[in-house]
Structure formats: C-alpha cells, structure tokens
Amino acid sequence: MEHFSLVLPVSEERPLEQKVQDGIKGHAAVDSVIPMVLQGTDITNTFGGSSTTMALAVKGNDRESIMSELGLTLKDGKLPAAGTKEIAVHWRIATNKGWKIGDKIGSYVDKGERLPGQYTVVGLLDGPSMISFISLETYAAEHNLTDQDLYKTGMLVLPKSEALESMNRYLADIPSYDAKVMSYDTEMADVNEILDSINTTMMIIEGMLIVVLSISVGLLSYIYFYQRHNEFGLLYAMGYTRGQVINRAVSEISGMNIAGFTIGILLALLGGLLLNEFVYIPQGQPLELWNWGYVLRTFSIPLFVMLFSIFPVWRMLSRLDPISIIEGVE
C-alpha cells in the first residue's frame, strides 16, 4: 500500500459509478488507474490466527507494471495466461499453505479456502509484498463484462511521483456509500491498533527486565567489588587517586556490560537463524533478523543495568578508608 491504493465497490449490487471513476482518473495526483477485482487467500500466523493476503485479478500487461512497482519477480514456474484459471502466488503464501506448482486450489477444492472458484498454481513469486495474481480476462468472460465494465469492479490507483499522500487525501473524501477505499492510511490505522497493544506489552516486559536486571546485577557488582576492597585500599596507598580507582572500577563494569550485550546480540542472531531454519521459513514467515531499531530499542537495558551497577560501587569506593584497610581494621 506504499505504492498504490484500491477503490472497491461497496457491494456486488453497487458497482463503482461513472462519476467516481471519472473523478479519480482526472485527479492531478493520479498517474494511472488499472481495472481489477480484489480477492484473497488467508495465511496462518505464527502465533495463532490468520491474515488475508491479496489475490489481484488484473490483465497481463497491467500485472507486469504492478510487479515492477512492487519489486516482485517470478521465482519459479510461469505467470497466469490470459483467460485461464491459473494463479501465481508468492512463495511465502505457498509455503504457508503447503501449495506447490501444479496444485488445484480454491473454494471448490477446499471449503475452508477464502479464494473463490478453482485455480491451478502455475508460478511462485518473490519480493517484499505477499500478493497473488489471477487473470482478469477470465473473470470478465465469466461475468460477460466489457473492458469499460471492468472499472466498475474495482480500481488500482497508482500515484504520480511523491503524490501518494495527496492522492490518498482525495480518495479519503469519497463518500463511503459510493466506494470503499483501501490505502496506506486506512490499513496503517488498523495495523496501529494491533501494534499499540503489542508495544504496550513489550514496554511492560522491558520495564520488568530493566528493574530485575538492574537490581540483581547491581547487587552482584557491589558484592564483587566489596570483596576486592583490600585491593582498592592498597591502590589508594600506592598513590592512586580516588578518581583513578573509581574510573578503573567503572571501566570494568562498563566492559562487562558491553561484552554481555554484544554476546546477547550474537546469541539472539543465532537463535533467530535457528528459528528461521526450523520454524518460520517452513511457515513462509521468516523473521527479519537485523534492524538497527532492534539494537537501539534494547540498548536501554544494558544502559540502566550499567548505571545501577556503577552507583553502589562508586559510593563504596568513595567512602573507602585506605588506612583502616592497611591496619587490618574492617
């Protein structure tokens, strides 16, 4: 939806009116309009439930331009021929559903399948967008529709360069009784509802981790450095300043935290690779293993742990009496 928006009929009984079509085609932010029929197929989510992926019925030449816009390529097999009951699906969808080239799919074959009718899988797609393609010519022949009639069944609207937001603002003003609009804005509103709940849960978990780790590691650091207080007392006696001794302890604590954080990142990557190999790729839903945002988000944990580790040690070393240590007075 970062590349195009969809304008759909409110219902099968109410196709898109000509005034809606003309208004969209003539808008300054619109580059082109492609007739299409939106269908879909569900995939099973890794953590339960399902999500719907698009299955677009478009003409062959239009399909090529959409694939180019979305960065999609043909991974295996071929693309559906015009006028046939063939379908090309994204390899992640096929993997998730256990489909392979040559399989018959659709609601006629599987009553639990969302995609209506029956199709033969002829190709697997690859790229960032999980999407499938079928022939619009087949749909037109089955419903006796002319080329002009096809715009009534739905339109894929491509914006001019840097004009997606402007185009979507115009589409958002179309009355809901005239058309249903699916755009980046409408879809992100739904996604953000879910993400807000997930992010709240993650913030609570991260907060609990910070509190538990900060207290635990802070106490361990205090015990560790307290057991070495004789060593630090001798350093004072040898001429080291209080600042030098404290800086030495801070360097040790910082080094241990940085080493632990680095090892944790490496172990997380290793765990992600194993999960991808044995769990997520077989489900067609590989994890994104590296993103600087992940590192920055989790950096608050070692930062707070470091602060809570340094503070009690700093207080102890600041109050240390080297004379008492040398005389053997605890």
Salt bridges, closest charged atoms under 4 A:
GLU17 OE2 - ARG14 NH2 3.57
GLU17 OE1 - LYS19 NZ 3.93
ASP42 OD1 - ARG114 NE 2.86
GLU69 OE2 - HIS3 ND1 3.50
GLU86 OE2 - LYS78 NZ 3.51
ASP103 OD1 - LYS100 NZ 3.42
GLU113 OE1 - LYS97 NZ 3.16
GLU142 OE2 - LYS85 NZ 3.22
ASP147 OD1 - LYS59 NZ 3.06
ASP149 OD1 - LYS152 NZ 3.76
ASP178 OD1 - ARG14 NH2 3.64
GLU206 OE2 - ARG297 NE 2.98
GLU231 OE1 - ARG228 NE 2.99
GLU231 OE2 - ARG248 NH2 3.98
GLU252 OE1 - ARG228 NH1 2.76
GLU330 OE1 - HIS229 NE2 3.27
